[in-house]
Amino acid sequence: MTGSDASVVVQVDCGDDGVASVKVSYGGNSSDGGGVLVGRNPTTQAAGGMATFSRQYGTDVEFDDATLSVTTSPTTGTCTTTLTDYNSGEVISQRETAGRAVLEAIVSAGQ
């Protein structure tokens, strides 16, 4: 995706009974260390997990192109990983799976 204010929203939802580890890399940097635990069940919540994962990653005209990579690794149930263009609301990529999913996008400030 391209634009002077290009921005992607990453969302991961594992429903009521799913649990997953989510790792995000943006521009070669991991923004979440070892990953984020996602799940709505009480055990996952007690362990510090998030009910759903949602973060925005963007660029500006002064920045180089950056690769956004999201890896969702469910341990229980099925999870949906979605990349959405923040400005248009258009879904760029979406994957629902009980197995590992990797979604990537290039975020560019170029015109």
LOKOLPA-979548 format. One line per 4 residues: number of its first residue (from 1); their letters; for each residue x, y, z of N, C-alpha, C. Coordinates in steps of 0.1 Angstrom, whole numbers, always signed. Layout:
N
NUM> a> X,Y,Z,X,Y,Z,X,Y,Z  ... .
This chain:
111
1> mtgs> +8,-12,+0,+0,+0,+0,+9,+12,+0  +4,+23,-6,+12,+35,-8,+4,+47,-5  +11,+57,-1,+5,+70,+2,+13,+78,+12  +12,+91,+12,+20,+99,+22,+16,+96,+36 .
5> dasv> +4,+91,+38,+1,+87,+52,-4,+73,+53  +2,+64,+45,-2,+50,+44,-1,+44,+58  -12,+36,+61,-13,+30,+74,-21,+17,+73  -16,+7,+81,-23,-6,+81,-27,-9,+95 .
9> vvqv> -39,-15,+96,-44,-19,+109,-43,-35,+109  -36,-40,+119,-35,-55,+121,-45,-59,+132  -53,-69,+129,-63,-74,+139,-62,-89,+139  -62,-94,+151,-62,-109,+153,-74,-112,+163 .
13> dcgd> -83,-121,+159,-94,-124,+168,-95,-140,+168  -95,-146,+180,-95,-160,+181,-108,-165,+186  -119,-157,+185,-132,-161,+190,-132,-163,+205  -143,-170,+210,-144,-172,+224,-136,-183,+230 .
17> dgva> -131,-193,+221,-124,-204,+227,-110,-206,+221  -105,-197,+212,-92,-198,+206,-81,-191,+214  -69,-195,+212,-57,-189,+218,-46,-189,+208  -38,-178,+207,-27,-177,+198,-16,-168,+203 .
21> svkv> -4,-170,+198,+7,-161,+199,+7,-153,+187  +9,-140,+188,+10,-131,+176,+23,-124,+177  +30,-124,+166,+43,-117,+165,+43,-108,+153  +47,-95,+155,+46,-85,+145,+60,-80,+143 .
25> sygg> +64,-79,+130,+77,-72,+127,+73,-61,+117  +78,-49,+119,+76,-38,+110,+89,-31,+107  +92,-31,+95,+105,-24,+91,+117,-32,+96  +116,-45,+98,+127,-53,+104,+128,-53,+119 .
29> nssd> +119,-45,+125,+120,-45,+140,+107,-52,+146  +110,-60,+156,+99,-67,+163,+93,-57,+173  +80,-54,+172,+74,-44,+181,+69,-50,+193  +69,-63,+194,+63,-70,+206,+72,-80,+213 .
33> gggv> +85,-79,+211,+94,-88,+217,+91,-102,+213  +88,-111,+223,+86,-125,+221,+72,-128,+216  +63,-119,+214,+50,-121,+209,+39,-117,+220  +27,-117,+215,+16,-113,+223,+6,-124,+224 .
37> lvgr> +1,-127,+236,-9,-138,+238,-23,-132,+235  -31,-139,+227,-44,-135,+224,-54,-146,+227  -64,-142,+234,-75,-152,+237,-85,-146,+247  -97,-149,+246,-108,-144,+255,-110,-152,+267 .
41> nptt> -105,-164,+268,-109,-173,+279,-102,-168,+292  -107,-172,+304,-102,-167,+316,-88,-170,+319  -83,-182,+315,-69,-186,+317,-60,-177,+310  -63,-174,+297,-54,-165,+289,-55,-151,+294 .
45> qaag> -66,-147,+298,-67,-133,+304,-59,-132,+317  -60,-142,+325,-52,-142,+338,-37,-142,+336  -33,-148,+324,-19,-148,+321,-14,-136,+314  -23,-126,+313,-19,-113,+307,-22,-112,+292 .
49> gmat> -30,-121,+287,-34,-121,+273,-43,-110,+270  -44,-106,+257,-53,-97,+252,-66,-104,+246  -77,-98,+248,-89,-105,+242,-89,-105,+227  -84,-94,+221,-82,-94,+207,-69,-85,+205 .
53> fsrq> -63,-87,+194,-51,-79,+191,-55,-69,+180  -51,-56,+182,-54,-46,+172,-44,-35,+173  -36,-33,+163,-26,-22,+163,-25,-16,+149  -21,-3,+149,-19,+4,+136,-4,+7,+134 .
57> ygtd> +0,+4,+121,+14,+7,+117,+13,+16,+105  +20,+27,+105,+20,+36,+94,+33,+42,+90  +33,+51,+80,+45,+57,+75,+43,+72,+72  +53,+78,+68,+52,+93,+65,+62,+95,+53 .
61> vefd> +61,+106,+47,+69,+109,+35,+84,+108,+37  +88,+110,+49,+103,+110,+52,+108,+96,+55  +99,+85,+55,+104,+72,+58,+105,+63,+46  +114,+53,+47,+116,+44,+36,+105,+34,+37 .
65> datl> +103,+26,+26,+94,+15,+25,+97,+6,+37  +86,+0,+42,+88,-9,+53,+79,-22,+51  +84,-33,+55,+77,-46,+54,+70,-48,+67  +57,-51,+67,+49,-54,+79,+47,-69,+78 .
69> svtt> +51,-77,+88,+49,-91,+88,+42,-95,+101  +31,-103,+100,+23,-107,+111,+23,-122,+111  +27,-128,+122,+27,-143,+123,+17,-146,+135  +7,-154,+131,-3,-158,+141,-1,-173,+143 .
73> sptt> +1,-178,+155,+3,-192,+158,-7,-197,+168  -19,-202,+163,-29,-207,+173,-24,-219,+180  -28,-220,+193,-25,-232,+201,-38,-239,+203  -49,-232,+202,-63,-238,+204,-72,-230,+195 .
77> gtct> -82,-237,+189,-92,-231,+181,-87,-225,+168  -95,-216,+163,-92,-210,+150,-92,-195,+152  -82,-189,+145,-80,-174,+147,-81,-168,+133  -86,-155,+133,-86,-148,+120,-77,-136,+121 .
81> ttlt> -67,-135,+112,-58,-124,+111,-62,-115,+99  -63,-102,+102,-67,-93,+91,-58,-81,+90  -54,-77,+78,-47,-65,+75,-57,-56,+68  -59,-44,+73,-68,-34,+67,-62,-21,+65 .
85> dyns> -65,-15,+53,-60,-2,+50,-68,+8,+59  -60,+15,+67,-66,+24,+77,-74,+35,+71  -69,+40,+60,-76,+52,+53,-88,+48,+46  -88,+37,+38,-100,+33,+30,-109,+23,+37 .
89> gevi> -104,+16,+47,-112,+6,+53,-112,-7,+46  -105,-8,+34,-104,-20,+26,-95,-31,+32  -101,-43,+32,-93,-54,+37,-82,-58,+27  -70,-57,+31,-58,-60,+22,-56,-75,+22 .
93> sqre> -57,-82,+33,-55,-96,+34,-61,-101,+46  -67,-113,+46,-73,-120,+57,-71,-135,+56  -69,-141,+68,-67,-155,+68,-73,-161,+81  -81,-171,+80,-87,-178,+91,-82,-192,+91 .
97> tagr> -75,-196,+102,-69,-209,+102,-67,-214,+117  -66,-227,+118,-62,-233,+131,-47,-235,+131  -40,-233,+120,-26,-234,+119,-19,-221,+118  -6,-221,+117,+2,-209,+116,-1,-201,+103 .
101> avle> -3,-188,+105,-6,-179,+94,+5,-168,+94  +10,-164,+82,+19,-153,+80,+13,-144,+70  +10,-132,+73,+5,-122,+64,+16,-110,+63  +18,-105,+51,+28,-95,+49,+22,-84,+40 .
105> aivs> +27,-72,+42,+24,-61,+33,+36,-51,+33  +38,-44,+22,+48,-34,+21,+41,-21,+23  +45,-13,+32,+39,+0,+35,+49,+11,+30  +45,+19,+20,+53,+28,+13,+47,+42,+13 .
109> agq> +56,+52,+16,+51,+66,+16,+52,+72,+2  +58,+64,-8,+60,+69,-21,+47,+72,-28  +47,+81,-37,+35,+85,-44,+33,+76,-56 .
